[in-house]
Amino acid sequence: MTSDTERWSFAKFRQSERTASRIIEGKAIVIAIDHNQLHVLNSVATRVWQLLDGRFAHEIVAAIVGEFEVEPAKAQRDVERFLAELLATGALQIDEQPRAHER
């Protein structure tokens, strides 16, 4: 397991408050305000973007597997890669939950 996968298994993801977005013709247009960047997302990335409402990564992956023809392992890799890209552009907010042994 990668360090992001392990760390992110205890995190909930949501769209950053520092973004603006609209869905036009099935594609999300996302503006990362702090980085002054505009992104046009494909249909799968748009669905991931819509699911960034405080869900765990595994919940997002399960939704993508259920809605698109993709193997779970590939969906997990692709979702994690996309989350990392969103984080790098300032478009993602992570709410980390304490692990049971850290409480």
C-alpha positions in Angstrom: 0.0 0.0 0.0 1.3 3.5 -0.8 1.7 6.0 2.0 -1.1 8.1 0.4 -3.4 5.1 0.3 -2.8 4.4 4.0 -3.1 8.0 5.1 -6.1 8.7 2.9 -8.0 5.6 4.2 -8.7 7.8 7.3 -9.6 11.0 5.4 -12.7 12.5 4.1 -12.5 14.5 0.9 -14.4 17.6 -0.2 -14.1 20.3 -2.8 -11.9 23.1 -1.5 -13.7 26.3 -0.6 -11.1 28.1 -2.7 -12.6 26.7 -6.0 -15.4 27.6 -8.3 -17.0 25.1 -10.5 -19.9 24.5 -12.9 -21.0 21.4 -14.9 -21.6 22.2 -18.6 -22.7 19.4 -21.0 -21.5 16.7 -18.5 -18.1 18.1 -17.9 -17.0 20.0 -14.8 -15.2 23.3 -15.2 -13.1 23.9 -12.1 -11.2 27.0 -11.2 -8.6 26.7 -8.5 -8.6 30.3 -7.3 -5.3 30.3 -5.4 -3.4 28.9 -8.4 -5.4 30.8 -11.0 -5.9 27.6 -13.0 -8.9 26.4 -15.0 -9.5 22.7 -15.4 -12.0 20.9 -17.7 -12.7 17.4 -16.4 -13.8 14.3 -18.4 -16.9 12.4 -17.4 -15.3 10.2 -14.8 -13.3 13.0 -13.2 -16.5 15.1 -13.2 -18.2 12.3 -11.3 -15.4 12.1 -8.8 -15.6 15.9 -8.4 -19.3 15.6 -7.6 -18.6 12.9 -5.0 -16.2 15.2 -3.1 -18.7 16.0 -0.4 -17.1 14.6 2.6 -16.7 11.0 1.6 -13.9 8.5 2.2 -11.8 7.6 -0.8 -13.1 4.0 -0.8 -16.6 5.3 -1.0 -15.7 7.4 -4.1 -13.9 4.4 -5.7 -17.0 2.2 -5.0 -19.3 4.7 -6.7 -17.0 4.9 -9.7 -16.8 1.1 -10.0 -20.6 1.0 -9.8 -21.2 3.6 -12.4 -18.5 3.0 -14.9 -17.0 -0.1 -16.5 -13.8 -0.2 -14.6 -12.0 -2.8 -12.5 -11.8 -1.8 -8.8 -7.9 -1.8 -8.7 -7.8 0.5 -11.7 -10.5 2.8 -10.3 -8.6 3.0 -7.0 -5.3 4.0 -8.7 -7.0 6.5 -11.0 -9.0 8.1 -8.1 -6.0 8.3 -5.9 -4.0 9.9 -8.7 -6.8 12.4 -9.4 -7.1 13.3 -5.7 -3.3 13.9 -5.6 -3.6 16.2 -8.7 -6.5 18.1 -7.1 -4.6 18.5 -3.8 -1.6 19.9 -5.7 -3.7 22.5 -7.4 -5.5 23.5 -4.2 -8.9 22.2 -5.3 -9.1 19.5 -2.6 -9.8 19.7 1.1 -8.9 16.7 3.3 -10.5 16.2 6.6 -8.4 13.6 8.3 -10.0 11.4 10.9 -8.0 10.2 13.9 -7.0 6.5 13.8 -8.4 4.4 16.6 -5.0 4.0 18.2 -4.5 7.8 18.1 -7.7 8.7 20.1 
